[in-house]
Amino acid sequence: MHADGVEALKAQLAERFCQLQAEKGLTGTELEKRTTHNRKNASAIRNRGRLPTRDILQAYDQVFGTRSELTDLGERIRAAQKAVRLTELTAAAGVDIPEPQAAESEGEVRGTDRRTFFELTAALAADTYRRRARLGPDALTLASLDGAVDRHAAAFTSTPHDALAPEVFRTWQSAEKHIESGVKPRAHAKLTRVAGLSAYMLARLAFNMGDQDASQQLVIQARDHAEQIDDDVLTASVAAMDSTLCFYRQQYDEAAKIVRKAGAVADHPYTRARLFAYEARAYAAFGDPTATREALARMNAAVIETQPRPGSSPFGRANADWFTAGLLARLGAGTEAEPLARQAVEAFDSGRATGFEDHGHALMVLATTLLRRERPDPAEAAMLGSRALELVADRPTHTVVTRACRLVNDLSGYGSVPEVTSFREQLTTAPRPALMG
């Protein structure tokens, strides 16, 4: 099989894919919404670029109702690509592949040539296998590390940070050691993904436990891994964490630039709403209400409800509501923000939304909106602040404690209100986030 055979099969896939899109009237964006797979995959098919993975082709078959037509064609392309690689490998090793020669009867190939070819191919395969077999890790170790990353992601919003951090650290350390020892190319890509995602999660954990310097170092590690592989969710998640660090250092312009760039080069349905949210956050810090509202509109349009996966936590409707309310309150629109904040708190209180950190933020944001409206209610605001501190009492979180400190400052003019006094005392004695020794 020659390279032009591969291209011919890609052209066939592209033609059929375009035909199905036209028949069903589905754009790349609409396919993305239906499959949750990035629309760049559809573009790659149409332009005969990189072949998407089998699960993505299966998702397209399901949407188009073509059973396994696209998946099967993808497998034919992969088989042709392997044949091309085998030819290149034998040529690089100095193995001559004899062309079949015409014999006395049509279609007959000389047995000697055939035996010579397969003897040489078998010897080359054996040597290649021996060299590659010395490189680890084995398939079970890779599967175990993949599973560990999935478990960390599933537990991230419900497990105390200081309990989760050592587990993530062990996964990260194991992946890094395997990479350093030398591994096969495919295993290297998988381990790089595991190491990158683990470093990213450690960066979040370090930040939430109050160590921004450690978080920054881990972000650098995670970014380095993300740049080596094609994983939009990892790239966007790392950018979101990097933007957060800039935001808390009051580098608002850089915070906005980071997420805008990530949205352009690593756009994915899973992380899209969060990137828009962080862009809006930076604009609100600038005091630009127009840009803030425009970014919030993009965020709300991109919200999807989905299960957690390695990378940023899901950004569903409840998250969008408290995030919107918080930024509107910051711009002075407390009356507009209050219903959204109450909506978010109710979603978390009822269990329709989950995550102790986001639940704490929703409570704090609602408290803030009550002080930004025409008739402030400091008593209820203080009680909401107390609820948030109780929620994170055994799992202290830097961002929630920071909001609590800001709320105490906002309540400084209401010192005579008993609930405010109680909240201030509660914050004074509340446990602060700290890294495990």
Residue, then its C-alpha position, 0 to 999 in steps of 0.5 A: m500500500h502506497a501513501d496515495g492509497v491512504e489519501a484515496l481512502k481519506a478522500q472517500l471518507a471526506e466525500r461521504f462525510c460531506q454528503l451525510q452532513a448535507e443530507k442531515g443538514l448538520t454543521g460542525t457546531e451542531l455535530e459537536k453539540r450532539t456528540t460532545h466531540n470537538r468540531k475540529n474533528a469534523s473539519a479534519i475529516r472534510n479536509r483529509g487531515r488527521l484521522p479522528t479516533r474510533d470512538i469519535l467515528q462511532a459517534y458520527d455513525q450514530v448521529f448520521g444513522t450509518r451503523s458502522e460505515l464511517t468507523d469501518l472506513g476509518e479502520r481501512i485508513r488505519a490499516a493502510q497507514k500501518a502498511v505504509r509504515l511497515t514499508e518505510l520501516t523495512a526500507a530504513a532497515g535495509v531490507d529489500i522487498p522484492e516486487p512480484q515477477a511474472a512467471e510462466s503462468e499468469g498470477e504466479v509469484r516465485g516461491t523463492d522471492r516470497r520466502t525471502f521477503f517473509e524471512l526478512t520481515a520476520a527477522l526484522a519484526a523479531d528484532t524490533y519487538r525485542r528492542r521495544a519489549r525492553l521499554g515499559p510500562d506494561a498495559l496493566t500499569l498504563a490502565s491503572l494510571d488512567g483509572a487513577v486519573d479518572r478516579h481523582a477527577a470524579a472525587f475532586t469536588s467532594t473529597p477534602h483537598d488535603a486527603l486527595a492531594p497525596e493520592v494525586f501526587r502518587t499518580w503524578q510521580s509514577a507517571e513521571k518516573h516511567i517517562e524518565s525511564g524511557v517508554k514506547p511512543r504510544a505509552h509516552a503519549k498516554l503517560t504524558r497525558v496522565a502526568g499533565l492532568s495530575a500536575y494540573m490537579l495538584a496545581r488546583l489543590a495547591f492553590n486551594m490550600g493556599d500555596q500559590d507559588a507551588s501552584q505556579q510551578l505545577v502549572i508550568q509542569a502541566r503546560d509543558h506536558a500539554e504542549q507535547i500532546d493533542d488534548d484540548v481539555l488538558t490545554a484549556s484546563v491548564a490555561a484556566m488555572d494559569s488565568t486564575l493565578c494571574f487574576y489573584r495576583q491582580q494581573y487582570d489583563e494577562a488573565a484575560k489574554i490567557v483564556r482568550k488564547a486557549g479558547a482559540v487554540a484548544d476549544h472544547p465543549y467541556t471547558r468552553a463555558r469556564l474559559f468565557a467565565y474567567e474572561a468575564r471575571a477579568y473584565a469585571a475586575f477592570g470595571d468594564p460592564t459591557a465586555t463583562r456582560e458580553a463574555l457572560a452571554r458567551m459563557n451562558a450559551a456554552v453551558i452544558e451539563t455533563q459528568p466530570r472528566p480529567g481536567s477542569s470540573p464540569f461547569g453547569r447551570a448552577n455554576a454559571d448562575w453563581f458566577t454571573a451573580g457574583l460578577l453582576a454584584r461586583l458591577g453594582a447590579g445586586t438586584e439583578a444578581e440576587p435571583l440568579a444567586r438564589q437559584a444557584v444556592e437552591a440547586f446546590d441545597s437540593g443536590r441537583a448541583t454538587g461540589f463543596e467549593d462551588h456550593g460555598h461560592a454560591l452562598m457567599v455570592l448570594a450574601t454579597t448580592l444582599l448587600r448590593r441591592e437597594r435595601p441591604d440585608p446584613a443579617e441574612a448575608a452574615m448567616l449565609g456567610s456562616r453557612a459557607l464556613e460551616l460547609v468547608a470547616d473540615r475541608p478549608t478552601h482558599t477561594v471560599v475563605t478569601r470571599a469570607c474575608r471580603l464579606v466581613n469587610d463589606l459588613s463592617g458598617y453593620g457591627s451592631v447586627p448580632e449575626v454579623t458579630s457572630f460571623r466575624e467571630q466564626l471567621t476568626t476561628a475558622p481553619r485556614p487551608a494549609l498544605m500537608g507536611 
